[in-house]
Every structure is written in C-alpha cells, then in structure tokens.
Amino acid sequence: MTSARVLNSGIAAAVVAMALLALMFVAAPAAHAYHVDPSYNRERTALAVVHPDGRVSISPTAEEQRPALSLSKLYLGYYVLYHGTAKEKGEIKEMLTTSDDAIATRLDAKYPEGIDKVAKDFDLDQTKRNGYWGKTQTSARDVATFIAAIVWDPRAKPLFRRHGATGRSRRRRVHPGIRHRTPRPREKFEDGVGG
C-alpha cells in the first residue's frame, strides 16, 4: 500500500470517526439509535458505534489498526487534561480545533507516556504510540470506545466541540454505512457485538 493511500485511508477513517462522534452526541434523538450496517465493508473506511448501554456495532474492518493521524491528539489531550500544567491544559482546545501539530509535538515530548497510558487505561488494544504521536496507530472501535467512555467526564470537555461560531448546534449528515433506526427492546446486534 503506498504511503499516500495509507494517509488517505487514515484520513477517511478519522473523518468518519469524528462525524460519527458528533452525530452520536449532538444530533441523535434519544428514541433512536445508530447501527452500523453489517454489509458495509470498504477497504478504506472503518465504522464503529458504541451505544450508551455498552452495545457495540462495527463494520468488518473496525478493529483493524490504522494510522491515527490527528485522532491521536484526542488521546494525548485527555492525558494532558489530567497531568498537565494549567497552561498546557489551556492549549488542548486549540490543538484539537486547529489540528496544531506544534502543540501536539511539544506535549508529546513532555508526556511521551500519555497515549500509551490512555490506551492501557481504556483497554484500547489496537492503539499504540510507536515512538511519536504522529506515528500512533488505532482502530475505529478503539476511538469509539474511548469517546463513549469519556463523554461525561467533566475534565474531557475541551475534547468536544459541539457548536460552531454562531453557538448553534450543527447537524451533520449520517455516513452511508450507518442506519438510523428505533431500537426494539432487548434487540440483539449479532454483527460486531462486543463488550
């Protein structure tokens, strides 16, 4: 696989993961759920949804390790929110909203254990730093698992951006591999159920 193709694959996974996260926590009505279509099998895209009750719905490639690219900044940012100085904590929102590599590099140099420690603490089996934040590998399932675990953590608030410049919620389109539906009681998700 060429480096451009790997980069495009990682970017596609990152974009899909961020869109899903926004949808899961901003646009989803309480009476509905998002479910990954089990037939959605694309080489360059992996999908994962972790429901509030712990059910997991994933595409066939959701557990594959892929370049995390800027998604690794979520893991690093979370670690810094717990272990960094007040100044460093203040830089997290900027690092994420502008995808500032210089801030990430500086924080990663000071906290090289951060990404791997977060991966261990949250049982993110496919997430590895590989010597530098920019070489981190992760999976769609790991990202979704991590976000689902921290969404109600008050310290993690800078990791989530729910409003645009106008302060109004923005509704995003659902990825074609995700179905929006009303769940039935005790419904079993045969494809990709995990714990």
N, C-alpha and C positions, 0 to 999 in steps of 0.2 A: 504494500500500500504506500503510495507516495506521501511525502510529508504534507503536501497541500491537501490531499484527500483526507488524511488523518485530522488536519486542522479543521477542514470543513465539517467532518463528522463530529468533532468535538464541539464546534460552534453550533451545529444543528442541535445536538443534544442539550447544550447549555440554553439555547433559546427556548426549546420545547420545555425544559425543566422549569425555567423562570416563568414562562407563560402559564404552565400548569399550577405553579405555586400561587401566582396572582389569582388565577381562577378559583383555586380551592379555598382561598381565604377571603376573597373580596366579592366575587361575582356569584358564587354558588348559593342558591336559595337553600334554606335549611331542610326543606322537604325533598330535595333531590340529591343525587349523588353522581359523581363522575366515575366511569368504569372504563378501563382500557379494553378495547375490542381485541379478543384473543387472536383474531386473524390478522391483526396489524403487525406485519413483520417486514420491516425495512432495514436494509443494511446500515444506513447512516443515521437512523433515528431510534432512540430507545425511550419508552414511556413507562412511568410508574406513578401510581396514586396510592397514598397511604391514608386510609379513612380514619376519622377520629376514634372509632371503636377498635382500631388496630387491624382491620382487614386490609389486605394488600392486593392491588390489581396491577399486573405488569404485562408488558409486551415480552415476546420471546427473548429479546436482547437486553432487557432492563438490568440484568445482573452482570453484564459484560463490563470489564474495566476499560475505560476510555479516557482520553486527556480531559482533565477537569477545566483547563483554561481558567477563566476568571471565576468560575464557581468555587475554586479553591479559596478565594478571598472570603467566602462565607464561613468556612471552617476556621481560617486564620482570624477573621474578625471576631468570631464568637469567643475564641480563646483569649484574645486581647481584651475583650469586654470584661472578662473575669480576672485577668492577670496584669493588664497594662496600667500605665500611668493615666492620669486624667487627660493629659494632652493626647496620648495615643488613642484612648477611647474616643476622644472627640474627632479623630481622623477617620474612624471606621465608616461613617456615613459617606464622607467624601470619597474614600477608597472605593466604595461599592457603587455609588451613584455616577461617578465619573470613570469608573474602572481604572483607577490610578495605580499603575504598575510600580511607580516610585515609592508610594506609601507601602504597598504590599511588600516590596523588596526590603525596605527598611524594617518593617515589623517582623518579617520572616527571618531577617538576620538576627534580630534581638530575641525572637521566640522560635527558634528552629524546631522545637519540640511541639509547637502548637497544633499543627494539622494532624500529626500522628496521634497526639494525645486525645484530641476531639474524636478522631476515628475510633480509637480504642474505647473511649468512654461511651460512645453511642453504638458500639458494635457494627461499625461500617466496614465490613470485611473487604470490600473492593477499593477502599480509599487508602492510598499510600502517597507520601510526600515525595519520595525519590530524590532527596537531597536539596530541593529548592521548590518554593511554592509554585513556580511556573511549570514544573515537571510533574505535578501531582496528577495521579490517576484516580478516578472514581467511577461510580455507576449511577444510572438513573435511580435505581432503587435506594442506593445509599443517600443520594441527595434528598429524595422524597422522605425517607425515614428520618433524616436529620431535621428537616424543616418541620415535619409533623411533631417531632419531639420538643422543639424549642419555640414553637409558635406562641405559646402562652407564657414563656419566660420573660418577665419584665426587662431583664437586662439585655435581651436579644432585640429589643425594639428597633435599634438603629439598623438592624439587618433587613428590616422590612420597610418597603416604601409603598404605601397604599394610595397616595394621592399625587396628582400632577401638580403643576404650578398653580392651578386655579383652586386647589383644595378639594375638588370634587373627585369622587371615585371614578376611575376609568374602567369600563367594561371591555374585556378583550374577547376575541373570537376563540372558540374551542378548537383545539387541534383535531384534524380529521380522524385520528386514531382513538379519540375519546368519545364515548357516548354519554349523553346527559339523560338520566332517567330517574324515575321514582323507585327507590328500593322496596322490595317486598319484605315483610317480616321474616327474619331468620334465613334470608336468602344466602345461598352458598355461592361463592365465587370459585368455581372449580379451577379456573386458569390463573395460576400465579398466586394462590393463597399462601400467605406466609405469616410468620409471626414477628 
